């Protein structure tokens, strides 16, 4: 997942789902869609470009579920998804 250069590296953003968002950003920025085709990460996700790895698609789904669980009242009992 997240590639830290230092052992104790932390994200500045401590909000819920921030780790998944950072992983998704890194995955998209390293994909061929952004590097070779010179598209923005948003364009790559919206167009369902085949050059976007399935790992990025899975992270996108996990990020969606995490954000959705913030609005779900049942998470008081179950906890946030993807965390």
N, C-alpha and C positions, 0 to 999 in steps of 0.2 A: 504494500500500500504506500504510505507516505515515506519518502526517502529523506531522512534527516542526516545532515552532515555531522552534526555534533550529537553526542549521546543525550544531553539534557535539553535539546532544542524544543521550544514550545511555540505554538501559534499565538499571535497577538489577539486574535479573535477567539474569545472563550464562550461564544454563544452556542446554543444547541445546534448540532449538525455541522459545526464548523470544520471538523476533521474530514467528514465525508465530502464537503464542498471543496476543501483543499485538494483532496485526492482526485476528485473529478476534474478540477482545473489542471492539475499536473498531467493527468491522463490525456486530456484533450490537447494540451499544448505539445505533447510529445507524439501525437498521432500524425499520420501522413496527410490527413485532410487539412490540418493547419500548416504543417511544414511545407508540403509539396504543392498543394492546391491553393495556398495563400488565402484560405477562408478564415473567418472568425470562428471561435469555438461555438458560439451561439448558432451560426449558420450551419455548422457541421451537425449539431444535434437536431436542429429543426428540419433539415433536409434528409435526415436518415441516410447520410452518406455511407456507402459500403466500406470506405477506407477507415472509418471509426471502429476501433477494436470492440469486441463484445464486452471486454472488461469495463470500458467506459460506459457502455449501455447499461451494464449491471450497476455501476456506481450511480448512474443517473436515476435508475429505479429506486435504489436504496436511499438516495437523497430525497426523492419525492416522498417515499414512505416515512422518512424521518420528519420532514416538514409537515406531512399530513398528521402524524401522530401528535404533534404539538397542539393541534386543534381538537383532537379527540379526547373526550372526557374520560374514556375508559383507561387512558394511560396512567391515571392516578394509581391504578391497581397493577397494570401490566408493565409499565416503564416504557421509555421511548424506544422505537425500533431503530436498528442500525447504529446504536451507540455502543 
